[in-house]
């Protein structure tokens, strides 16, 4: 790093510290000079019931009957009959 770059970085750091110290200075002075304002609130009691959602859903096991899908009837005669008919 060159000396010029070091000098520029040092100046930036010092200006940043100066900015922070100036911004905190008045705030610290105000806290020491003025008394704090205290706001006291009374206790509030809220009575009631909290409504919670309740849902029950019971899904029973289904008896899958695949026997109805096994057709013993052949569709070949119906297909041949539909081909022999005129379309319109």
DSSP file (Angstrom, degrees, kcal/mol; ACC not computed):
  #  RESIDUE AA STRUCTURE BP1 BP2  ACC     N-H-->O    O-->H-N    N-H-->O    O-->H-N    TCO  KAPPA ALPHA  PHI   PSI    X-CA   Y-CA   Z-CA
    1    1 A X              0   0    0      0, 0.0     2,-0.1     0, 0.0     0, 0.0   0.000 360.0 360.0 360.0 138.0    0.0    0.0    0.0
    2    2 A X     >  -     0   0    0      1,-0.1     4,-2.0     4,-0.0     5,-0.2  -0.386 360.0-115.4 -80.6 161.8    1.3    3.4   -0.8
    3    3 A X  H  > S+     0   0    0      1,-0.2     4,-2.2     2,-0.2     5,-0.1   0.842 115.6  56.0 -67.4 -32.2    1.7    6.1    1.7
    4    4 A X  H  > S+     0   0    0      2,-0.2     4,-2.3     1,-0.2    -1,-0.2   0.919 107.7  48.0 -64.8 -42.8   -0.9    8.3   -0.1
    5    5 A X  H  > S+     0   0    0      1,-0.2     4,-2.4     2,-0.2    -2,-0.2   0.902 111.4  50.6 -65.4 -40.1   -3.5    5.5    0.2
    6    6 A X  H  X S+     0   0    0     -4,-2.0     4,-2.2     1,-0.2    -1,-0.2   0.896 110.1  50.7 -62.0 -40.6   -2.7    5.0    3.9
    7    7 A X  H  X S+     0   0    0     -4,-2.2     4,-2.2     2,-0.2    -2,-0.2   0.902 110.2  49.1 -64.9 -41.7   -3.2    8.7    4.5
    8    8 A X  H  X S+     0   0    0     -4,-2.3     4,-2.2     2,-0.2    -2,-0.2   0.918 111.8  48.7 -65.1 -43.8   -6.5    8.7    2.7
    9    9 A X  H  X S+     0   0    0     -4,-2.4     4,-2.2     1,-0.2    -1,-0.2   0.884 110.7  51.2 -63.1 -38.8   -7.8    5.7    4.7
   10   10 A X  H  X S+     0   0    0     -4,-2.2     4,-2.4     2,-0.2    -1,-0.2   0.904 110.0  49.4 -64.7 -41.9   -6.6    7.4    7.9
   11   11 A X  H  X S+     0   0    0     -4,-2.2     4,-2.2     2,-0.2    -2,-0.2   0.889 111.2  49.7 -65.0 -39.3   -8.5   10.5    7.0
   12   12 A X  H  X S+     0   0    0     -4,-2.2     4,-2.1     2,-0.2    -2,-0.2   0.905 111.1  49.0 -66.2 -41.0  -11.7    8.6    6.2
   13   13 A X  H  X S+     0   0    0     -4,-2.2     4,-2.3     2,-0.2    -2,-0.2   0.921 112.3  47.8 -64.9 -43.7  -11.5    6.7    9.5
   14   14 A X  H  X S+     0   0    0     -4,-2.4     4,-2.3     1,-0.2    -2,-0.2   0.887 111.0  50.6 -65.4 -38.5  -11.0    9.9   11.5
   15   15 A X  H  X S+     0   0    0     -4,-2.2     4,-2.1     2,-0.2    -1,-0.2   0.878 110.1  51.1 -67.9 -35.3  -13.9   11.6    9.7
   16   16 A X  H  X S+     0   0    0     -4,-2.1     4,-2.1     2,-0.2    -2,-0.2   0.920 111.3  47.0 -65.2 -43.7  -16.1    8.6   10.5
   17   17 A X  H  X S+     0   0    0     -4,-2.3     4,-2.5     1,-0.2    -2,-0.2   0.889 111.6  51.4 -64.3 -39.1  -15.2    8.7   14.2
   18   18 A X  H  X S+     0   0    0     -4,-2.3     4,-2.2     2,-0.2    -1,-0.2   0.899 109.3  50.3 -65.0 -40.5  -15.8   12.4   14.3
   19   19 A X  H  X S+     0   0    0     -4,-2.1     4,-1.9     2,-0.2    -2,-0.2   0.911 112.3  47.1 -63.8 -43.1  -19.2   12.0   12.7
   20   20 A X  H  X S+     0   0    0     -4,-2.1     4,-1.9     1,-0.2    -2,-0.2   0.920 112.4  48.9 -66.2 -43.7  -20.2    9.3   15.2
   21   21 A X  H  X S+     0   0    0     -4,-2.5     4,-1.5     1,-0.2    -1,-0.2   0.873 111.7  49.3 -66.9 -35.4  -18.9   11.3   18.2
   22   22 A X  H  X S+     0   0    0     -4,-2.2     4,-0.8     1,-0.2    -1,-0.2   0.859 111.1  49.3 -70.4 -34.4  -20.8   14.4   17.1
   23   23 A X  H  X S+     0   0    0     -4,-1.9     4,-0.5     1,-0.2    -2,-0.2   0.836 115.9  42.5 -74.7 -30.5  -24.0   12.6   16.6
   24   24 A X  H  X S+     0   0    0     -4,-1.9     4,-2.1    -5,-0.1     5,-0.2   0.712  99.9  75.2 -84.6 -21.7  -23.8   10.9   20.0
   25   25 A X  H  X S+     0   0    0     -4,-1.5     4,-2.0     1,-0.2     5,-0.2   0.939  96.6  41.7 -59.7 -54.9  -22.7   14.0   21.8
   26   26 A X  H  X S+     0   0    0     -4,-0.8     4,-2.1     1,-0.2    -1,-0.2   0.864 113.5  54.3 -64.0 -34.8  -26.0   16.0   22.0
   27   27 A X  H  X S+     0   0    0     -4,-0.5     4,-1.6     1,-0.2    -1,-0.2   0.904 110.2  46.0 -66.4 -39.8  -28.0   12.8   22.8
   28   28 A X  H  X S+     0   0    0     -4,-2.1     4,-1.5     1,-0.2    -1,-0.2   0.879 111.7  52.2 -69.1 -37.1  -25.7   12.1   25.8
   29   29 A X  H  X S+     0   0    0     -4,-2.0     4,-1.9    -5,-0.2    -2,-0.2   0.866 107.9  51.3 -66.9 -36.7  -25.9   15.7   26.9
   30   30 A X  H  X S+     0   0    0     -4,-2.1     4,-2.2     1,-0.2    -1,-0.2   0.869 107.0  53.6 -68.9 -36.6  -29.7   15.7   26.8
   31   31 A X  H  < S+     0   0    0     -4,-1.6    -1,-0.2     1,-0.2    -2,-0.2   0.873 112.9  43.3 -66.8 -35.0  -29.9   12.5   28.9
   32   32 A X  H  < S+     0   0    0     -4,-1.5    -1,-0.2     1,-0.1    -2,-0.2   0.850 116.7  46.0 -78.6 -33.9  -27.8   14.0   31.6
   33   33 A X  H  < S+     0   0    0     -4,-1.9     2,-0.3    -5,-0.1    -2,-0.2   0.888 109.8  50.1 -79.0 -40.6  -29.4   17.4   31.7
   34   34 A X  S  < S-     0   0    0     -4,-2.2     2,-0.1    -5,-0.2     3,-0.1  -0.757  83.8-117.9-103.2 144.5  -33.1   16.5   31.7
   35   35 A X        -     0   0    0     -2,-0.3     2,-0.1     1,-0.1    -3,-0.1  -0.490  38.9-102.8 -74.4 151.6  -34.8   14.1   34.0
   36   36 A X        -     0   0    0     -2,-0.1     2,-0.5    -5,-0.1    -1,-0.1  -0.427  27.1-125.6 -73.7 147.5  -36.4   11.1   32.3
   37   37 A X        -     0   0    0     -2,-0.1     2,-0.5    -3,-0.1    -1,-0.1  -0.834  23.9-158.8 -93.2 129.1  -40.2   11.0   31.8
   38   38 A X        -     0   0    0     -2,-0.5     2,-0.6     2,-0.0     0, 0.0  -0.933   4.3-162.6-112.5 129.1  -41.7    7.9   33.3
   39   39 A X        -     0   0    0     -2,-0.5     2,-0.5     2,-0.0    -2,-0.0  -0.948   7.4-163.6-113.1 114.5  -45.1    6.7   32.1
   40   40 A X        -     0   0    0     -2,-0.6     2,-0.4     0, 0.0    -2,-0.0  -0.855   3.8-162.2-102.8 130.6  -46.9    4.2   34.4
   41   41 A X        -     0   0    0     -2,-0.5     2,-0.1     1,-0.0     3,-0.0  -0.860  17.9-120.4-110.9 145.5  -49.7    2.2   33.1
   42   42 A X        -     0   0    0     -2,-0.4     2,-0.3     1,-0.1    -1,-0.0  -0.398  38.0 -94.1 -77.7 160.2  -52.3    0.4   35.1
   43   43 A X        -     0   0    0     -2,-0.1     2,-0.5     1,-0.0    -1,-0.1  -0.595  37.0-152.7 -77.0 133.2  -52.8   -3.4   34.9
   44   44 A X        -     0   0    0     -2,-0.3     2,-0.6    -3,-0.0    -1,-0.0  -0.932   2.8-156.0-110.4 126.7  -55.5   -4.4   32.4
   45   45 A X        -     0   0    0     -2,-0.5     2,-0.6     2,-0.0    -2,-0.0  -0.904   5.2-164.5-104.8 123.8  -57.3   -7.7   32.9
   46   46 A X        -     0   0    0     -2,-0.6     2,-0.4     2,-0.0    -2,-0.0  -0.934   8.1-169.2-108.9 122.5  -58.9   -9.3   29.9
   47   47 A X        +     0   0    0     -2,-0.6     2,-0.3     2,-0.0    -2,-0.0  -0.884  32.8  83.9-113.8 143.9  -61.4  -12.0   30.6
   48   48 A X        -     0   0    0     -2,-0.4     2,-0.4     2,-0.0    -2,-0.0  -0.945  69.4 -71.2 157.4-175.1  -62.9  -14.4   28.1
   49   49 A X        -     0   0    0     -2,-0.3     2,-0.6     2,-0.0    -2,-0.0  -0.897  33.0-132.5-112.6 140.8  -62.4  -17.6   26.2
   50   50 A X        -     0   0    0     -2,-0.4     2,-0.6     2,-0.0    -2,-0.0  -0.825  24.2-135.8 -90.9 122.2  -59.9  -18.1   23.4
   51   51 A X        -     0   0    0     -2,-0.6     2,-0.4     2,-0.0    -1,-0.0  -0.683  23.0-170.0 -84.4 119.7  -61.7  -19.9   20.6
   52   52 A X        -     0   0    0     -2,-0.6     2,-0.3     2,-0.0    -2,-0.0  -0.893  25.7-114.7-109.8 138.1  -59.6  -22.7   19.2
   53   53 A X        -     0   0    0     -2,-0.4     2,-0.5     2,-0.0    -2,-0.0  -0.522  32.3-170.2 -71.9 134.4  -60.5  -24.4   16.0
   54   54 A X        +     0   0    0     -2,-0.3     2,-0.4     2,-0.0    -1,-0.0  -0.992  11.2 166.2-127.3 127.3  -61.4  -28.1   16.5
   55   55 A X        -     0   0    0     -2,-0.5     2,-0.5     2,-0.0    -2,-0.0  -0.989  12.7-171.9-143.0 131.2  -61.8  -30.5   13.7
   56   56 A X        +     0   0    0     -2,-0.4     2,-0.4     2,-0.0    -2,-0.0  -0.988   7.8 173.2-123.1 129.6  -62.0  -34.2   13.7
   57   57 A X        -     0   0    0     -2,-0.5     2,-0.6     2,-0.0    -2,-0.0  -0.946   8.3-170.6-138.2 115.0  -62.0  -36.2   10.5
   58   58 A X        -     0   0    0     -2,-0.4     2,-0.7     2,-0.0    -2,-0.0  -0.928   5.9-161.1-110.9 120.1  -61.8  -39.9   10.6
   59   59 A X        -     0   0    0     -2,-0.6     2,-0.1     3,-0.0     3,-0.1  -0.884  13.3-147.1-102.9 114.1  -61.3  -41.6    7.3
   60   60 A X        -     0   0    0     -2,-0.7     2,-0.2     1,-0.1    -2,-0.0  -0.422  29.3 -92.9 -78.8 155.2  -62.2  -45.3    7.4
   61   61 A X        -     0   0    0     -2,-0.1     2,-0.4     1,-0.1    -1,-0.1  -0.450  41.9-134.7 -66.1 135.3  -60.4  -47.8    5.4
   62   62 A X        -     0   0    0     -2,-0.2     2,-1.0    -3,-0.1    -1,-0.1  -0.749   7.5-130.6 -95.3 141.0  -62.2  -48.4    2.1
   63   63 A X        -     0   0    0     -2,-0.4     2,-0.6     2,-0.0    -1,-0.0  -0.785  23.1-150.9 -90.4 103.3  -62.7  -51.9    0.8
   64   64 A X        -     0   0    0     -2,-1.0     2,-0.8     1,-0.1     3,-0.1  -0.653   8.2-164.1 -81.5 120.0  -61.5  -51.8   -2.7
   65   65 A X    >   +     0   0    0     -2,-0.6     3,-0.6     1,-0.1     4,-0.1  -0.847  18.7 167.6-108.0  97.2  -63.4  -54.3   -4.8
   66   66 A X  G >>  +     0   0    0     -2,-0.8     3,-1.0     1,-0.2     4,-0.6   0.472  59.6  89.1 -87.3  -1.2  -61.5  -54.9   -8.0
   67   67 A X  G >4 S+     0   0    0      1,-0.3     3,-0.7     2,-0.2    -1,-0.2   0.820  80.3  60.0 -65.0 -30.0  -63.6  -57.9   -8.9
   68   68 A X  G <4 S+     0   0    0     -3,-0.6    -1,-0.3     1,-0.2    -2,-0.1   0.731  97.7  59.8 -70.7 -20.1  -66.1  -55.7  -10.7
   69   69 A X  G <4 S+     0   0    0     -3,-1.0     2,-1.2    -4,-0.1    -1,-0.2   0.703  83.6  86.9 -80.8 -18.9  -63.4  -54.5  -13.1
   70   70 A X    <<  -     0   0    0     -3,-0.7     2,-0.5    -4,-0.6    -1,-0.1  -0.689  65.7-169.9 -85.0  98.2  -62.7  -58.1  -14.3
   71   71 A X        -     0   0    0     -2,-1.2    -2,-0.1     1,-0.1    -3,-0.0  -0.752  18.7-170.2 -91.9 129.7  -65.2  -58.5  -17.2
   72   72 A X        +     0   0    0     -2,-0.5     2,-0.2     2,-0.1    -1,-0.1   0.613  60.7  98.4 -90.8 -14.2  -65.6  -61.9  -18.6
   73   73 A X  S    S-     0   0    0      1,-0.1     2,-0.3     2,-0.0    -2,-0.1  -0.538  72.3-132.6 -76.0 137.6  -67.8  -60.6  -21.5
   74   74 A X        -     0   0    0     -2,-0.2     4,-0.2     1,-0.1     3,-0.2  -0.710   9.0-158.1 -91.4 142.7  -65.9  -60.1  -24.8
   75   75 A X     >  +     0   0    0     -2,-0.3     4,-2.0     1,-0.2     5,-0.2   0.382  68.4  99.3 -98.4   2.2  -66.5  -56.9  -26.6
   76   76 A X  H  > S+     0   0    0      1,-0.2     4,-2.4     2,-0.2     5,-0.2   0.898  80.4  50.3 -61.9 -43.4  -65.4  -58.2  -30.0
   77   77 A X  H  > S+     0   0    0     -3,-0.2     4,-2.3     1,-0.2    -1,-0.2   0.899 111.0  49.9 -62.9 -36.7  -69.0  -58.8  -31.4
   78   78 A X  H  > S+     0   0    0     -4,-0.2     4,-2.0     2,-0.2    -1,-0.2   0.878 110.7  49.8 -67.8 -35.7  -70.0  -55.3  -30.4
   79   79 A X  H  X S+     0   0    0     -4,-2.0     4,-1.6     2,-0.2    -2,-0.2   0.925 111.9  47.4 -68.3 -43.7  -66.9  -53.8  -32.2
   80   80 A X  H  X S+     0   0    0     -4,-2.4     4,-1.9     1,-0.2    -2,-0.2   0.901 111.4  51.7 -63.8 -40.5  -67.6  -55.9  -35.4
   81   81 A X  H  X S+     0   0    0     -4,-2.3     4,-1.1     1,-0.2    -1,-0.2   0.897 109.0  50.1 -63.4 -40.8  -71.3  -54.8  -35.3
   82   82 A X  H  < S+     0   0    0     -4,-2.0    -1,-0.2     1,-0.2    -2,-0.2   0.809 109.7  51.3 -69.7 -28.1  -70.3  -51.1  -35.0
   83   83 A X  H  < S+     0   0    0     -4,-1.6    -1,-0.2     1,-0.2    -2,-0.2   0.877 108.1  51.8 -74.3 -36.8  -67.9  -51.4  -37.9
   84   84 A X  H  < S+     0   0    0     -4,-1.9    -2,-0.2    -5,-0.2    -1,-0.2   0.742  95.4  87.1 -72.8 -22.3  -70.5  -53.0  -40.2
   85   85 A X  S  < S-     0   0    0     -4,-1.1     2,-0.2    -5,-0.1     3,-0.0  -0.398  90.7-102.7 -76.1 155.0  -73.1  -50.3  -39.5
   86   86 A X        -     0   0    0      1,-0.1    -1,-0.1    -2,-0.1    -2,-0.1  -0.563  27.1-131.7 -73.9 141.2  -73.2  -47.1  -41.6
   87   87 A X              0   0    0     -2,-0.2    -1,-0.1     1,-0.2    -2,-0.0   0.844 360.0 360.0 -67.5 -34.1  -71.6  -44.1  -39.6
   88   88 A X              0   0    0     -3,-0.0    -1,-0.2     0, 0.0    -2,-0.0   0.387 360.0 360.0-128.8 360.0  -74.5  -41.6  -40.3
